[in-house]
Amino acid sequence: SDVCSSDLFGVFALYGDRALSDCLQVTINLCLCISLEEIMSYPKVSKCYFTLLELLMRNHAPMICELDTSVLVHICRSLQEGLKSHEVAISSQCAAALEHLAAFHFRAITEERDRDGAKQQLQLHLSREPRLFSASLEALLHMIVFEDCPNQWSLSRPLLALVLTNEDVFNQWKASALAQQSTGSERGQKLSAAFDKLMLEVQPTLEAKNRDKFTQNLTLFRHDIKNLF
């Protein structure tokens, strides 16, 4: 983590020195040389790979967003695959990486000042790949609603930022899940009520108090639906 610390290497950006950016680019290119299937087949490799991604998302999100759209798409897809891992440590680490990236995206689109051109760069990525972030939201929702989640708390952390930046997708997914239930069925009514309570008193911010409120709501949401599916 010391090697990837943004505080330690902040002087590079201050003086316009791209040495760190170039180094990260080479590192990511090396990672891209290994197929995702191979990465997931070897636990030791996957742990190292996702550790690197989490550190990069935590400390160098602006640099990551400077990469080609295809590279960012590959990273997001690999995180989605990692979320499904039976290794709880890997799944939780992927959730943490998504949390950093989703929070960075939220701040970029809600702050008036476009720091480092992040807002413009993210808009460009989304114009090329509209499902860049929404695919991760759908994957998390599916896991939380339909699957067992031993690391529910970890999975909850990126979810709020993804919901706030993809409200239309969230509402469409919720409507689709409800439409799959028989009209007027008890299960459909309970699921609808659970979704209503999920966002109760949740504000459109990522402040710690609000994030904790959403996590509490999600715990109750899971409790309400665990016997429905």
N, C-alpha and C positions, 0 to 999 in steps of 0.2 A: 504494500500500500504506500510505503514511503516513496517508491520509485514513481508512482502515479500521482503523487500529491500535486494539486494545482497550485497550492501556496508555495511549494518549493520551487516550481518552475515558472511562476508568474512573471519573472523578469524577462523570459523569452518574448512573450507577447508585448511587454512594455517597450522593448527595443526593436520590435519588428523582426525578431530572429525566428525563422521558421524551423529551426533545428528539431525542436520537440514535435511540431506538427508532422514534419517529414519522417521522424522516427516512428511516430504512431501510425502513420500511413503504411510504412514498411511492415510494421508488426501486424496490422490488420490484413494486409495483402498476403502475408505468410499464413494467417489463419484461414484465409479464403482458399488457400491451396488444398486444404483438407475438406472433403465433403462432409456435410452435416450428418449423413448416415454413419460415416466412419467415426466422427466425433462422439456420437451418441452410443456407439458400439463399445467404446472403451471408457469405463468410468473414470480412470485417472486422468485421461485426456480431457474428458468433458468437464471435470471439476476444475481443471486449470483454465480451460477455455472460458467457462462461465465466470470464474473468478476475475479473469482479465476484463470481460465485458462489464461486469458490475463496477469495477474500479474505473473503467473508462467512462461509463455513464455517470458515475458519481462525481468525478473530478474534471472530465473533459468533454462534456456534452456539446459545447459550442464547436469544438474541433470535429467531433463525430458528425455533426450536422453539415459540416463543410464537405464531407465525402460525397461521392456520386450517389444518386438516388438508388441505384441497383445495389450498392454496398449496404446502405441503410436498410433496404428491404430485406437483404440477406440476414443482417443482424437481428432485425425484428422477428423474422421467421424462425431463426435459431432460438431466440428467447421463448417463442411460443412453443417450440418443441421441448425445450428444457422445462417449461412449466408442467408438462405432462409426465416428466420423469418420475419413476417410482422411488428415486433417491430424494428424500425430503429436502436434504441440504441443497441439492441442485435446483429443485423446483423453487425453493425459497430464495435462492440467490438470483434466479432469473426474475422472480417477482420484484426483488430489490432493484435490479437493473432497470426493469420497466418503470418502476416507481420514479427513479431519477429522471429517466427520459420523458415520461409523461408529465412530470412536474415542470421540467424545463420547457416543454411545449406549452403548458398552461401559462407559465409566467411570460413566455414570449408573446403570446397572443393577447394577454390581458394588460401588460404594461404598455404605457404610452410610448416610451422610448424603446427604439429597436436596438437593443444592445448587440454589438458585434454583427449586426445584420441578420440575427438569428430568425427574426420574424419573417423576413423576406426569403431566407433560405428554406425555412420550413414550408412556407407557402408554395415554393417552387417544387419541393419534394412531393407535397400533397397534390399538386396539379398533375404530376406525373404518375403518382400512385395514391389515389384517394383513400384506399383501405390500409394505408401504412400503419395507422394507430388503431383504427376501428376493428381490425382483425384480432388484435390483442384483447380488446375489450370483449368481443364476442367469445373468444376462447376462455377468458376468465369467467364470464357469466355462465357458460356451459358447465365449467368445472364446479362452480359454486352451487348451481341449481340442481344439476343432475348427477354429480359424482361425490364420492367421499373426499373430504379435504382435511387430512391430518394437520396441514399447515394453513388453516383458514386465516389466521391473523396475518401471516405473510402475504397471502393472496389478496387480502383486503387493502393493503397499502397502496398499490398502484391503481386500484379500481376507481377511487373517487376522482382522481385527475383525469382518467380516461373517460369517465361518465361526463364530467363537466366540459370536456373538449369534444365530445361526440354525442351530444344529447339526442340528436335525431336517430342515430344508430341505436342508442340505448332504448329509446321509445319504440323503435321498430322491432328490436329483439324481444322486448317485453310483450308487445302486441302479438308477435308470432308465437311466443310461448303460451300466451293465454288462448290464442286461436286454436291451438292443438288440443285444448280441453273441450269436452262436450259442452254445448251451450247450456248454461244454467246449472251445470254440475257443481256439486259441493267442492270438489277439488279445484275447479276453476275459480270459484268464489274465494276460496282460501288463498289461492295463489295471487289473485288480484289484490286482496287485502294485504298480503305480505309485501307485495311490491309497493303499495301505497305507503306503508310504514317505513320502507327502506330509506326513502329520501325525506322523511318527516323531520323538520327542524334542521335540515342540512342546508348550509349556505353555500353559495358559489365561490368559496375560497379554499385555500389549502393551509389555513392557519391550524396550528396544532390542536386547539380545542375543537374545531370543526371536523378535523380528520378523526379525532377520537370519537366524536358523536357518530360519525358515519360507521366507524368500526363497531361501535356498540349496536347500531341499528342492524348491521349486517349479521352480527351474532344472533340477534332476535329473529332476523329473516331466515337464517339457516335453521333455527329451532322450529319455526313455524312450518317450514316446508319439508323437513327431513323425512316425514312419514308420507309425503304426497307422491314421491317418485321412488 
